[in-house]
């Protein structure tokens, strides 16, 4: 599930790294990462994804990702592999819920 080799990072003066770009599917997977260190990126992604992809297309890609990792979790016999796939499934579910919530938010008054 590590998509970082597909992403372009730039080192900052303070020693940290800033994500500068990458293929759309890798950007989506990174936003749905299980790592807590990508929280800031996930927030930025949720604010700007619509400049790259429609909400319907993003939802479709996230549903595909959910299905893929759910099926993989069912196939693995080891506990470690199962938990790894379950964590990815949960992170993707969380991102999907945020996308759906943000779509609904303007309708609530």
C-alpha positions in Angstrom: 0.0 0.0 0.0 3.0 2.3 0.1 2.6 4.8 -2.8 5.4 7.1 -1.8 7.7 5.9 -4.6 5.1 7.3 -7.1 4.9 10.7 -5.5 7.2 13.7 -5.8 8.4 15.2 -2.6 10.5 18.3 -2.0 12.7 18.7 1.0 12.1 21.9 3.0 14.7 24.0 4.8 13.5 22.6 8.2 14.3 19.1 7.0 10.7 18.1 6.4 9.2 17.1 3.1 6.3 18.6 1.2 4.3 16.6 -1.4 4.5 18.3 -4.7 2.6 15.9 -7.0 2.1 12.5 -8.5 -0.3 10.3 -10.4 -3.9 10.8 -9.3 -4.4 7.3 -8.0 -1.3 7.6 -5.9 -2.5 11.0 -4.5 -5.8 9.3 -3.6 -4.1 6.3 -2.0 -1.8 8.7 0.0 -4.8 10.6 1.2 -6.3 7.3 2.4 -3.1 6.3 4.1 -3.0 4.6 7.5 -0.1 6.9 8.6 -1.0 9.7 11.0 1.8 11.8 9.4 -0.4 12.5 6.3 -3.3 14.1 8.2 -2.4 17.6 7.0 -2.2 16.3 3.4 -5.6 14.6 3.7 -7.1 17.9 4.8 -5.5 19.7 1.8 -6.6 16.9 -0.5 -10.2 17.1 0.7 -10.2 20.9 0.1 -8.7 20.7 -3.4 -9.5 17.3 -5.0 -12.3 18.7 -7.1 -9.7 20.5 -9.2 -8.4 17.1 -10.3 -11.4 14.8 -10.3 -15.2 15.0 -9.9 -16.7 13.9 -6.6 -18.4 11.0 -8.4 -15.1 9.8 -9.9 -13.4 10.0 -6.5 -16.2 8.1 -4.8 -15.9 5.4 -7.5 -12.2 5.1 -6.9 -12.5 4.9 -3.2 -15.2 2.3 -3.5 -12.9 0.3 -5.8 -10.2 0.6 -3.2 -12.5 -0.5 -0.4 -13.5 -3.6 -2.4 -9.9 -4.4 -3.3 -8.6 -4.3 0.2 -11.7 -6.0 1.7 -11.2 -8.9 -0.7 -7.5 -9.1 0.1 -8.2 -9.1 3.8 -10.5 -12.1 3.2 -7.7 -14.0 1.3 -4.9 -13.6 3.8 -4.4 -16.4 6.4 -1.9 -14.5 8.6 -3.1 -12.2 11.3 -0.6 -9.5 10.4 -1.6 -9.3 6.7 -5.3 -9.3 7.7 -4.8 -6.4 10.1 -2.7 -4.5 7.6 -5.5 -4.8 5.0 -8.2 -4.0 7.6 -6.3 -0.8 8.6 -6.2 0.3 4.9 -9.9 -0.5 4.5 -10.7 1.6 7.6 -8.6 4.5 6.5 -10.3 4.4 3.0 -13.7 4.2 4.7 -12.9 7.3 6.8 -11.8 9.3 3.7 -14.9 8.2 1.8 -17.1 9.3 4.7 -15.4 12.7 4.7 -15.9 13.1 1.0 -19.6 12.3 1.4 -20.0 14.6 4.4 -18.4 17.5 2.5 -20.7 17.0 -0.4 -23.7 17.2 1.9 -22.4 20.1 4.0 -23.6 22.9 1.7 -27.1 21.5 1.7 -27.4 21.8 5.5 -28.6 25.1 6.8 
